[in-house]
Amino acid sequence: MRIYLDSVILIYFLDHVGPFQIRAAKRLAAMQAAGDEAAVSDLVRLECRVDPVRKRDKARLAAFDGFFAHPDVAIIPIGAAIFDRATEIRAMHGYKTIDAINLAAAVEGGCGSFLTNDARLSKFPSLSVEILS
């Protein structure tokens, strides 16, 4: 199954220490063991790269860029179909624009699940939303 990773999951995994990093690492390891494919969009790339770029932290930036360049990570391009779907999601469900774009990318990208730590997204009806626990 293709699983869309919200930016917070990758930030926990690559950029934090503590319980959320451990949870993210365990979930990503379970995905790999199950043969699931990780998927992100360029919006997720943007969100993950902002802080390292702002702080000129080349090591952190390289960690994120290395993850995104991995051959087992699918990058879903954001085009008109995703923006059209995001418009519907925002209009019908009231999600913030960035959340609507991420959800639309997951749906249009053929993902079976959306992994996040944002419980507000759990009520999205068109996709299984998994809250990192």
C-alpha positions as CSV (number, residue, x, y, z in Angstrom):
1,M,0.0,0.0,0.0
2,R,1.1,3.6,-0.7
3,I,1.1,5.7,2.5
4,Y,1.3,9.5,2.4
5,L,3.5,10.9,5.0
6,D,2.6,14.3,6.5
7,S,5.5,16.6,7.1
8,V,5.3,16.3,10.8
9,I,6.0,12.6,10.7
10,L,9.3,13.2,8.8
11,I,10.2,16.1,11.1
12,Y,9.7,13.8,14.1
13,F,11.7,11.0,12.4
14,L,14.6,13.0,11.1
15,D,14.8,16.1,13.2
16,H,13.7,15.3,16.8
17,V,14.6,13.1,19.7
18,G,12.3,11.7,22.3
19,P,9.0,9.8,22.2
20,F,7.7,11.2,18.9
21,Q,10.9,10.3,17.1
22,I,10.7,6.8,18.5
23,R,7.1,6.4,17.4
24,A,7.8,7.7,13.9
25,A,10.8,5.5,13.5
26,K,8.8,2.4,14.6
27,R,5.9,3.2,12.3
28,L,8.2,3.8,9.3
29,A,10.1,0.6,10.1
30,A,6.7,-1.3,10.2
31,M,5.8,0.2,6.8
32,Q,9.0,-1.0,5.3
33,A,8.6,-4.5,6.8
34,A,5.1,-4.7,5.3
35,G,6.3,-3.6,1.9
36,D,4.4,-0.4,2.0
37,E,5.6,2.6,-0.1
38,A,6.1,6.0,1.4
39,A,4.7,8.9,-0.6
40,V,5.1,12.6,-0.2
41,S,4.5,15.7,-2.3
42,D,6.7,18.7,-3.0
43,L,4.6,20.5,-0.4
44,V,5.9,18.1,2.3
45,R,9.4,18.6,1.0
46,L,8.9,22.4,1.4
47,E,7.6,22.1,4.9
48,C,10.5,19.9,6.0
49,R,13.2,22.0,4.4
50,V,12.2,25.4,5.6
51,D,13.8,25.4,9.1
52,P,17.1,23.8,8.0
53,V,17.4,26.4,5.2
54,R,16.4,29.2,7.5
55,K,19.1,28.2,10.0
56,R,21.6,27.3,7.3
57,D,21.9,23.8,8.8
58,K,23.4,21.8,6.0
59,A,23.5,18.5,7.9
60,R,19.7,18.7,8.7
61,L,18.9,19.7,5.2
62,A,21.0,16.8,3.8
63,A,19.1,14.4,6.1
64,F,15.8,15.5,4.6
65,D,17.0,15.7,1.1
66,G,18.5,12.2,1.4
67,F,15.1,10.9,2.6
68,F,13.3,12.5,-0.3
69,A,15.9,11.2,-2.8
70,H,15.6,7.6,-1.6
71,P,14.3,5.3,-4.4
72,D,11.6,3.8,-2.1
73,V,10.0,7.3,-1.6
74,A,7.4,8.3,-4.2
75,I,7.2,12.1,-4.9
76,I,3.6,13.0,-5.9
77,P,3.7,16.0,-8.3
78,I,1.3,18.7,-7.4
79,G,-0.6,19.8,-10.5
80,A,-4.0,21.1,-11.5
81,A,-5.9,17.9,-10.5
82,I,-4.6,18.1,-7.0
83,F,-5.4,21.8,-6.6
84,D,-8.9,21.1,-8.0
85,R,-9.4,18.3,-5.5
86,A,-7.9,20.5,-2.7
87,T,-10.5,23.1,-3.6
88,E,-13.3,20.6,-3.1
89,I,-11.8,19.3,0.2
90,R,-11.4,22.9,1.5
91,A,-14.9,23.9,0.4
92,M,-16.7,20.8,1.6
93,H,-14.8,20.0,4.8
94,G,-13.3,23.3,5.9
95,Y,-9.7,22.1,6.2
96,K,-6.9,24.7,6.0
97,T,-5.4,25.1,2.5
98,I,-2.2,23.3,3.3
99,D,-4.1,20.3,4.8
100,A,-6.4,20.2,1.9
101,I,-3.5,20.1,-0.6
102,N,-1.8,17.3,1.3
103,L,-5.0,15.3,1.5
104,A,-5.7,15.9,-2.2
105,A,-2.2,14.8,-3.0
106,A,-2.7,11.6,-1.1
107,V,-6.0,10.9,-2.8
108,E,-4.9,11.8,-6.3
109,G,-1.6,10.0,-5.7
110,G,-3.3,6.7,-5.1
111,C,-2.5,6.4,-1.4
112,G,-4.4,4.1,0.8
113,S,-3.6,5.9,4.0
114,F,-2.4,9.2,5.3
115,L,-0.1,9.2,8.3
116,T,-0.1,12.3,10.5
117,N,-0.2,13.4,14.0
118,D,-2.9,15.9,13.4
119,A,-6.1,14.5,14.9
120,R,-8.2,17.2,13.1
121,L,-7.6,15.3,9.8
122,S,-9.0,12.0,11.1
123,K,-12.5,12.8,10.0
124,F,-11.6,13.1,6.4
125,P,-14.0,10.6,4.7
126,S,-12.2,9.9,1.4
127,L,-9.1,8.3,2.8
128,S,-8.0,6.3,5.8
129,V,-6.2,8.7,8.1
130,E,-3.8,7.2,10.7
131,I,-2.8,9.2,13.7
132,L,0.7,8.4,14.9
133,S,0.4,6.8,18.3
